[in-house]
């Protein structure tokens, strides 16, 4: 009696339908349908909430950041530079305002 015929070959494929040579072992892979609404390279709003500061110039500069939401990445630099310029100008304007008068000096006054 020959027992070798009863032992299945380790590399043998079980009985079943033949699979095409180019088909992955796990079965056919369906390509996901292209959805233009889910394009990873497309601009996507960050939807970061902005709280008003009470300073019109600063608020206008911060509102300008929303423009970057609709631009490709290479367009963000122009928006960020514009916002930076606006914030710098707002700070400069605050420094240029006259403040309250300085208190009188008591140095040198002997009472």
FIZA-708718 format. One line per field, with one value per residue: residue number from 1; x negated, y, z of N, C-alpha, C, O, CB in turn. Coordinates in steps of 0.2 Angstrom, whole numbers. Glycine has a CB too. Layout:
! FIZA-708718
seq = c(NUM / ...);
n.xx = c(X / ...);
n.yy = c(Y / ...);
n.zz = c(Z / ...);
ca.xx = c(X / ...);
ca.yy = c(Y / ...);
ca.zz = c(Z / ...);
c.xx = c(X / ...);
c.yy = c(Y / ...);
c.zz = c(Z / ...);
o.xx = c(X / ...);
o.yy = c(Y / ...);
o.zz = c(Z / ...);
cb.xx = c(X / ...);
cb.yy = c(Y / ...);
cb.zz = c(Z / ...);
END
This chain:
! FIZA-708718
seq = c(1 / 2 / 3 / 4 / 5 / 6 / 7 / 8 / 9 / 10 / 11 / 12 / 13 / 14 / 15 / 16 / 17 / 18 / 19 / 20 / 21 / 22 / 23 / 24 / 25 / 26 / 27 / 28 / 29 / 30 / 31 / 32 / 33 / 34 / 35 / 36 / 37 / 38 / 39 / 40 / 41 / 42 / 43 / 44 / 45 / 46 / 47 / 48 / 49 / 50 / 51 / 52 / 53 / 54 / 55 / 56 / 57 / 58 / 59 / 60 / 61 / 62 / 63 / 64 / 65 / 66 / 67 / 68 / 69 / 70 / 71 / 72 / 73 / 74 / 75 / 76 / 77 / 78 / 79 / 80 / 81 / 82 / 83 / 84 / 85 / 86 / 87 / 88 / 89 / 90 / 91 / 92 / 93 / 94 / 95 / 96 / 97 / 98 / 99 / 100 / 101 / 102 / 103 / 104 / 105 / 106 / 107 / 108 / 109 / 110 / 111);
n.xx = c(-4 / -3 / -6 / -9 / -1 / 11 / 8 / 10 / 2 / -8 / -8 / 3 / 18 / 34 / 48 / 59 / 66 / 56 / 45 / 41 / 24 / 20 / 28 / 29 / 24 / 34 / 45 / 55 / 51 / 60 / 59 / 61 / 74 / 71 / 73 / 77 / 80 / 73 / 59 / 43 / 33 / 39 / 44 / 49 / 60 / 54 / 62 / 60 / 65 / 67 / 65 / 72 / 61 / 64 / 57 / 57 / 48 / 40 / 49 / 53 / 42 / 40 / 52 / 49 / 41 / 50 / 50 / 40 / 45 / 51 / 42 / 28 / 14 / 2 / 7 / 9 / -2 / -2 / 10 / 7 / -4 / 2 / 12 / 3 / -4 / 7 / 10 / -2 / -1 / 10 / 5 / -5 / 2 / 9 / -2 / -5 / 5 / 9 / 7 / 13 / 9 / -7 / -11 / -15 / -32 / -40 / -53 / -67 / -59 / -57 / -48);
n.yy = c(-6 / 11 / 25 / 38 / 43 / 47 / 58 / 75 / 87 / 100 / 112 / 112 / 118 / 119 / 110 / 119 / 133 / 139 / 153 / 168 / 172 / 185 / 189 / 195 / 185 / 186 / 188 / 197 / 215 / 229 / 245 / 260 / 271 / 287 / 301 / 317 / 326 / 322 / 325 / 324 / 333 / 344 / 361 / 363 / 369 / 374 / 378 / 385 / 393 / 410 / 422 / 438 / 452 / 465 / 475 / 484 / 484 / 473 / 462 / 462 / 458 / 445 / 439 / 439 / 427 / 417 / 417 / 409 / 396 / 392 / 391 / 384 / 376 / 383 / 396 / 400 / 407 / 421 / 425 / 424 / 432 / 444 / 445 / 446 / 458 / 466 / 464 / 469 / 482 / 486 / 485 / 494 / 506 / 506 / 509 / 522 / 530 / 543 / 542 / 542 / 557 / 558 / 556 / 569 / 573 / 570 / 570 / 578 / 588 / 596 / 595);
n.zz = c(0 / -4 / 4 / 1 / -10 / -3 / 4 / 3 / -8 / -3 / -9 / -17 / -24 / -17 / -23 / -34 / -42 / -56 / -54 / -62 / -68 / -66 / -55 / -39 / -24 / -14 / -20 / -32 / -33 / -30 / -38 / -29 / -33 / -42 / -33 / -35 / -25 / -14 / -15 / -11 / -14 / -16 / -11 / 6 / 18 / 34 / 44 / 56 / 71 / 73 / 85 / 88 / 91 / 94 / 89 / 75 / 64 / 67 / 67 / 54 / 47 / 53 / 48 / 35 / 34 / 31 / 17 / 13 / 14 / 2 / -7 / -16 / -9 / -13 / -14 / -1 / 5 / 0 / 6 / 20 / 21 / 18 / 29 / 40 / 37 / 39 / 53 / 58 / 54 / 62 / 75 / 74 / 73 / 85 / 93 / 89 / 94 / 104 / 122 / 139 / 148 / 155 / 172 / 183 / 186 / 201 / 204 / 211 / 216 / 232 / 245);
ca.xx = c(0 / -7 / -3 / -11 / 4 / 16 / 5 / 10 / -4 / -8 / -7 / 9 / 24 / 40 / 53 / 64 / 66 / 50 / 44 / 36 / 18 / 19 / 32 / 26 / 26 / 39 / 51 / 55 / 51 / 64 / 57 / 66 / 76 / 68 / 78 / 73 / 81 / 68 / 52 / 38 / 29 / 43 / 44 / 54 / 60 / 53 / 68 / 58 / 69 / 63 / 69 / 70 / 57 / 66 / 53 / 60 / 43 / 38 / 54 / 53 / 36 / 41 / 57 / 45 / 38 / 55 / 49 / 36 / 49 / 54 / 36 / 24 / 9 / -3 / 10 / 9 / -7 / 0 / 15 / 4 / -8 / 7 / 14 / -3 / -5 / 13 / 9 / -7 / 1 / 14 / 1 / -9 / 7 / 10 / -8 / -5 / 10 / 7 / 9 / 14 / 3 / -12 / -10 / -20 / -38 / -42 / -60 / -70 / -55 / -58 / -43);
ca.yy = c(0 / 17 / 31 / 45 / 46 / 49 / 65 / 81 / 91 / 106 / 118 / 111 / 122 / 115 / 110 / 125 / 137 / 142 / 160 / 171 / 173 / 192 / 191 / 194 / 179 / 187 / 189 / 204 / 221 / 234 / 251 / 265 / 276 / 293 / 306 / 324 / 330 / 319 / 325 / 326 / 338 / 350 / 365 / 361 / 374 / 372 / 380 / 387 / 398 / 416 / 426 / 445 / 455 / 472 / 480 / 483 / 482 / 466 / 458 / 462 / 454 / 438 / 437 / 437 / 421 / 413 / 417 / 403 / 390 / 391 / 392 / 378 / 377 / 388 / 402 / 402 / 412 / 427 / 427 / 424 / 438 / 450 / 445 / 448 / 465 / 470 / 464 / 473 / 489 / 487 / 486 / 501 / 511 / 507 / 512 / 529 / 534 / 546 / 539 / 547 / 561 / 555 / 559 / 574 / 570 / 572 / 570 / 585 / 593 / 594 / 598);
ca.zz = c(0 / -5 / 8 / -2 / -14 / 1 / 7 / -2 / -10 / 1 / -14 / -21 / -24 / -16 / -29 / -34 / -49 / -57 / -54 / -67 / -66 / -64 / -50 / -32 / -21 / -9 / -24 / -36 / -29 / -33 / -37 / -27 / -39 / -41 / -30 / -35 / -18 / -9 / -18 / -5 / -16 / -17 / -5 / 11 / 23 / 41 / 49 / 63 / 73 / 75 / 90 / 87 / 96 / 96 / 85 / 68 / 59 / 68 / 65 / 46 / 45 / 54 / 43 / 28 / 34 / 28 / 10 / 12 / 14 / -4 / -12 / -16 / -4 / -15 / -13 / 6 / 7 / -1 / 11 / 26 / 21 / 19 / 36 / 44 / 36 / 42 / 60 / 60 / 54 / 67 / 81 / 74 / 74 / 92 / 96 / 87 / 97 / 111 / 128 / 144 / 149 / 160 / 178 / 184 / 189 / 208 / 205 / 211 / 220 / 239 / 249);
c.xx = c(-4 / -3 / -4 / -5 / 10 / 14 / 6 / 4 / -3 / -6 / -1 / 14 / 30 / 45 / 58 / 63 / 59 / 50 / 40 / 30 / 17 / 23 / 29 / 28 / 32 / 46 / 50 / 55 / 55 / 61 / 62 / 68 / 73 / 74 / 75 / 75 / 76 / 61 / 47 / 34 / 33 / 43 / 50 / 54 / 58 / 58 / 66 / 62 / 65 / 68 / 67 / 66 / 60 / 62 / 55 / 54 / 40 / 43 / 55 / 47 / 37 / 47 / 54 / 42 / 43 / 54 / 44 / 39 / 51 / 48 / 32 / 18 / 4 / 0 / 10 / 4 / -5 / 6 / 12 / 0 / -3 / 10 / 9 / -4 / 1 / 12 / 4 / -5 / 6 / 10 / -3 / -4 / 9 / 4 / -8 / 0 / 7 / 10 / 11 / 8 / -1 / -11 / -16 / -26 / -39 / -49 / -63 / -65 / -55 / -52 / -44);
c.yy = c(6 / 23 / 37 / 47 / 49 / 56 / 70 / 84 / 98 / 112 / 117 / 116 / 118 / 116 / 116 / 128 / 139 / 150 / 162 / 172 / 180 / 194 / 190 / 188 / 180 / 188 / 196 / 210 / 226 / 241 / 256 / 270 / 283 / 298 / 313 / 328 / 327 / 319 / 328 / 332 / 345 / 354 / 363 / 366 / 371 / 373 / 381 / 393 / 404 / 421 / 434 / 448 / 462 / 477 / 479 / 480 / 475 / 461 / 457 / 458 / 447 / 435 / 435 / 430 / 416 / 412 / 411 / 397 / 388 / 391 / 385 / 380 / 383 / 395 / 405 / 408 / 419 / 430 / 428 / 431 / 445 / 451 / 448 / 455 / 469 / 470 / 469 / 480 / 491 / 489 / 492 / 506 / 512 / 510 / 520 / 533 / 537 / 543 / 544 / 551 / 557 / 559 / 564 / 571 / 574 / 572 / 577 / 590 / 591 / 598 / 599);
c.zz = c(0 / -2 / 5 / -7 / -9 / 4 / 2 / -2 / -6 / -3 / -18 / -19 / -23 / -22 / -28 / -41 / -50 / -57 / -59 / -64 / -63 / -58 / -43 / -29 / -17 / -13 / -28 / -31 / -33 / -32 / -34 / -33 / -37 / -39 / -30 / -28 / -13 / -12 / -13 / -7 / -16 / -10 / 0 / 16 / 30 / 46 / 56 / 65 / 75 / 79 / 89 / 93 / 98 / 92 / 78 / 63 / 60 / 66 / 57 / 44 / 47 / 50 / 36 / 28 / 31 / 20 / 8 / 11 / 7 / -9 / -11 / -11 / -6 / -15 / -6 / 8 / 6 / 4 / 18 / 27 / 22 / 26 / 41 / 43 / 39 / 50 / 62 / 60 / 59 / 74 / 80 / 75 / 81 / 96 / 95 / 91 / 103 / 117 / 133 / 145 / 155 / 167 / 179 / 188 / 196 / 209 / 206 / 215 / 228 / 242 / 256);
o.xx = c(-9 / 2 / -1 / -4 / 14 / 18 / 3 / 0 / 3 / -3 / 0 / 15 / 31 / 44 / 60 / 59 / 55 / 55 / 35 / 29 / 13 / 23 / 25 / 34 / 36 / 51 / 46 / 59 / 53 / 59 / 68 / 63 / 73 / 79 / 71 / 71 / 76 / 57 / 48 / 31 / 30 / 42 / 55 / 49 / 60 / 59 / 69 / 62 / 59 / 73 / 61 / 67 / 58 / 65 / 53 / 55 / 39 / 41 / 56 / 48 / 36 / 47 / 57 / 41 / 41 / 56 / 45 / 37 / 52 / 49 / 32 / 17 / 2 / -3 / 12 / 6 / -6 / 5 / 13 / 0 / -5 / 10 / 10 / -5 / 0 / 14 / 4 / -7 / 5 / 12 / -3 / -6 / 10 / 5 / -11 / 0 / 3 / 16 / 11 / 2 / 2 / -9 / -22 / -25 / -38 / -51 / -61 / -68 / -54 / -51 / -40);
o.yy = c(7 / 25 / 42 / 53 / 53 / 60 / 69 / 85 / 101 / 117 / 122 / 118 / 113 / 120 / 118 / 126 / 142 / 153 / 159 / 174 / 181 / 200 / 185 / 186 / 175 / 189 / 199 / 210 / 228 / 243 / 255 / 272 / 285 / 298 / 314 / 332 / 331 / 314 / 333 / 335 / 350 / 352 / 361 / 368 / 365 / 370 / 379 / 398 / 403 / 422 / 435 / 446 / 464 / 483 / 473 / 476 / 471 / 456 / 451 / 454 / 443 / 430 / 431 / 428 / 410 / 407 / 408 / 392 / 382 / 391 / 382 / 386 / 387 / 400 / 410 / 412 / 423 / 435 / 433 / 434 / 449 / 456 / 452 / 459 / 474 / 475 / 472 / 484 / 497 / 493 / 496 / 511 / 517 / 514 / 524 / 539 / 534 / 542 / 550 / 548 / 554 / 565 / 563 / 567 / 580 / 574 / 581 / 595 / 585 / 604 / 602);
o.zz = c(4 / -4 / 7 / -7 / -12 / 7 / -3 / 2 / -6 / -1 / -22 / -14 / -26 / -26 / -23 / -45 / -45 / -58 / -61 / -58 / -58 / -56 / -42 / -30 / -16 / -10 / -27 / -26 / -39 / -26 / -37 / -36 / -31 / -42 / -26 / -27 / -8 / -12 / -11 / -3 / -17 / -5 / -3 / 19 / 32 / 51 / 60 / 62 / 78 / 78 / 88 / 98 / 104 / 92 / 75 / 59 / 56 / 63 / 55 / 39 / 43 / 48 / 33 / 23 / 28 / 17 / 3 / 8 / 6 / -15 / -6 / -10 / -2 / -15 / -5 / 12 / 10 / 7 / 21 / 32 / 25 / 28 / 45 / 48 / 42 / 53 / 67 / 64 / 62 / 77 / 85 / 78 / 84 / 100 / 99 / 91 / 107 / 117 / 131 / 145 / 160 / 166 / 177 / 192 / 197 / 215 / 202 / 217 / 230 / 241 / 260);
cb.xx = c(5 / -8 / -5 / -17 / 7 / 17 / -2 / 16 / -5 / -14 / -13 / 11 / 25 / 44 / 57 / 62 / 71 / 48 / 42 / 39 / 13 / 20 / 39 / 27 / 20 / 38 / 58 / 60 / 44 / 71 / 54 / 64 / 84 / 65 / 81 / 76 / 88 / 70 / 52 / 34 / 25 / 51 / 45 / 53 / 67 / 46 / 73 / 50 / 73 / 61 / 67 / 77 / 50 / 66 / 45 / 63 / 37 / 36 / 61 / 53 / 30 / 44 / 63 / 40 / 37 / 62 / 46 / 30 / 55 / 59 / 32 / 21 / 5 / -5 / 17 / 8 / -13 / 4 / 21 / 0 / -12 / 13 / 17 / -9 / -5 / 19 / 8 / -13 / 5 / 19 / -4 / -12 / 14 / 11 / -14 / -4 / 16 / 8 / 4 / 17 / 5 / -19 / -10 / -18 / -44 / -38 / -63 / -71 / -47 / -65 / -36);
cb.yy = c(0 / 19 / 30 / 44 / 40 / 44 / 64 / 85 / 92 / 107 / 119 / 104 / 127 / 117 / 103 / 130 / 142 / 140 / 162 / 177 / 171 / 196 / 187 / 200 / 177 / 193 / 189 / 204 / 223 / 234 / 254 / 268 / 276 / 296 / 304 / 328 / 328 / 312 / 330 / 320 / 337 / 348 / 373 / 354 / 377 / 375 / 375 / 389 / 396 / 420 / 424 / 449 / 456 / 473 / 480 / 489 / 487 / 465 / 460 / 469 / 457 / 438 / 442 / 443 / 418 / 415 / 423 / 403 / 391 / 396 / 398 / 376 / 371 / 386 / 402 / 396 / 411 / 428 / 422 / 418 / 439 / 449 / 438 / 444 / 466 / 466 / 457 / 472 / 490 / 482 / 480 / 501 / 510 / 500 / 509 / 529 / 529 / 554 / 534 / 543 / 568 / 556 / 554 / 581 / 571 / 568 / 566 / 588 / 592 / 596 / 594);
cb.zz = c(6 / -12 / 15 / -7 / -18 / 7 / 10 / 0 / -17 / 5 / -19 / -20 / -30 / -10 / -29 / -29 / -49 / -65 / -47 / -70 / -71 / -69 / -50 / -28 / -16 / -5 / -20 / -41 / -27 / -31 / -44 / -21 / -39 / -47 / -23 / -41 / -16 / -7 / -25 / -4 / -22 / -19 / -7 / 13 / 24 / 43 / 48 / 63 / 79 / 68 / 97 / 86 / 93 / 103 / 87 / 65 / 61 / 76 / 67 / 43 / 49 / 62 / 42 / 27 / 41 / 29 / 8 / 17 / 18 / -6 / -10 / -23 / -2 / -22 / -16 / 10 / 3 / -8 / 12 / 28 / 15 / 14 / 38 / 42 / 28 / 40 / 62 / 55 / 47 / 68 / 82 / 67 / 70 / 95 / 94 / 79 / 99 / 111 / 131 / 150 / 152 / 158 / 184 / 187 / 185 / 213 / 199 / 205 / 218 / 242 / 248);
END
